[in-house]
Amino acid sequence: MEGARGQEWVDGEDVVVAAELSYAPHEPVEVVVRKRGWRFDISDGGRAVELAGRPSGWLAVAEQVVDAHALNVNRSGVVFVQSNEERLERLIPRVADCSVAVYRELLERELGSP
């Protein structure tokens, strides 16, 4: 994963960080980092839920997955966490991992539903 180390942060600007993961072939995971004053918003931009197609009950499933990763998901399907700059290197890969886990769990639930 291209890390945040050495990145120049501009307040309010989204920086896309490529992960070494993919949801599916030709669907790479990217993490979006936005500086807001002293804090940073780190998210998957809602890509996991979007790619999974928002199956019935998706929010409850996503909430279970992000709870296990100690992260958050909002009603739009965005997996996210807020941080300070010191924790970016650790949290960017966690968001990427969690996003893939949400995607896979949603697909499993959808494929297993009647």
C-alpha positions in Angstrom: 0.0 0.0 0.0 1.2 3.4 -0.8 1.3 5.0 2.6 0.6 8.4 4.0 4.2 8.9 5.0 5.7 11.9 3.2 2.3 13.0 1.8 1.6 16.7 1.8 -1.8 17.3 3.2 -4.0 20.1 2.1 -7.0 20.9 4.3 -10.3 19.8 2.6 -8.6 17.9 -0.2 -9.3 14.2 -0.8 -6.2 12.0 -1.3 -6.8 8.5 -2.7 -4.4 5.9 -1.4 -4.2 2.6 -3.3 -4.3 -0.5 -1.2 -2.7 -3.8 -2.2 -6.2 -5.4 -2.0 -9.1 -5.8 -4.4 -12.8 -6.5 -4.1 -12.8 -8.5 -7.2 -10.6 -8.8 -10.4 -10.1 -5.3 -11.8 -11.8 -3.7 -8.7 -8.9 -2.4 -6.6 -9.5 -1.1 -3.1 -8.8 2.6 -2.6 -8.9 4.5 0.6 -9.8 8.2 0.7 -8.1 10.5 3.2 -9.3 14.0 3.8 -7.6 16.5 6.1 -10.0 18.6 8.2 -8.0 20.9 10.4 -6.0 18.7 12.8 -8.0 15.6 12.1 -8.3 13.2 9.1 -11.3 11.4 7.7 -10.3 8.0 6.4 -12.9 6.0 4.3 -13.7 3.6 1.5 -16.0 6.2 0.0 -18.8 3.7 0.2 -17.3 1.4 -2.5 -17.8 -1.9 -0.7 -21.5 -1.4 -0.2 -21.9 0.0 -3.7 -20.1 -2.9 -5.3 -22.2 -5.4 -3.3 -25.4 -3.8 -4.6 -26.9 -2.9 -1.2 -28.6 -6.2 -0.6 -31.5 -6.4 1.9 -30.3 -5.9 5.4 -27.0 -4.5 4.3 -26.6 -1.9 7.0 -27.0 -4.4 9.9 -24.4 -6.7 8.2 -22.0 -3.9 7.6 -22.4 -2.7 11.2 -21.4 -6.2 12.5 -18.3 -6.3 10.3 -17.1 -2.8 11.2 -17.7 -3.4 14.9 -15.3 -6.3 14.7 -12.7 -4.0 13.1 -13.4 -1.2 15.6 -14.4 1.1 12.8 -17.7 2.8 11.6 -20.2 2.7 8.8 -22.8 5.3 8.0 -26.2 5.1 6.5 -24.7 5.8 3.1 -22.5 2.7 3.3 -19.2 4.5 3.9 -16.7 2.6 6.1 -14.8 5.2 8.0 -12.8 6.4 10.9 -11.4 9.7 12.1 -7.8 10.1 13.2 -4.9 12.4 13.8 -1.9 12.3 11.4 0.2 10.1 13.6 -2.2 7.1 13.3 -2.8 7.3 9.5 -0.2 4.6 8.6 -2.0 2.1 10.8 -5.6 3.1 10.0 -5.4 3.3 6.2 -4.8 -0.5 5.9 -7.4 -1.2 8.5 -10.0 0.7 6.6 -9.0 -1.2 3.4 -9.2 -4.5 5.1 -12.6 -3.7 6.7 -14.0 -2.5 3.4 -13.1 -5.8 1.7 -14.6 -7.7 4.7 -17.8 -5.8 4.4 -18.0 -6.4 0.6 -17.4 -10.2 1.1 -19.9 -10.5 3.9 -22.6 -8.7 1.9 -21.9 -11.0 -1.1 -22.1 -14.1 1.1 -25.4 -13.0 2.6 -26.8 -12.1 -0.8 -25.8 -15.4 -2.3 -27.1 -17.3 0.6 -30.5 -15.6 0.7 -33.5 -17.3 -0.9 
